[in-house]
């Protein structure tokens, strides 16, 4: 699971939908207090505190959205995981290396 954290106008629909679905799927891990260390190191792939905000940004690009998101309690996370930030430049370069559609959007 990863959050691209890229401006959705630069992402194809498939990656917008995928990131949206992953945010919902990952909520379960927070509720169950599963470790997220593998999503923080060696490369930060998620921003726990930004899940709700990112969800709400993505749904503006989705038709017929019917799955609201509520951020669960994150107090169990270590401070470095709770406050982790995705490197957007790294994320963007990774995404466009994987997807021709995203690479053509500006």
MORAFEN-V114834 format. One line per field, one symbol per residue. burial: # if it has 16 or more other ideal C-beta (glycine too) atoms within 10 Angstrom, else .. A space follows every 50 residues. Layout:
# MORAFEN-V114834
burial=???
This chain:
# MORAFEN-V114834
burial=######.#.###..##.###.##..##.##.....#..##...#####.# #..##.###.........#..#....#...#..#.#....##.###.... .#....
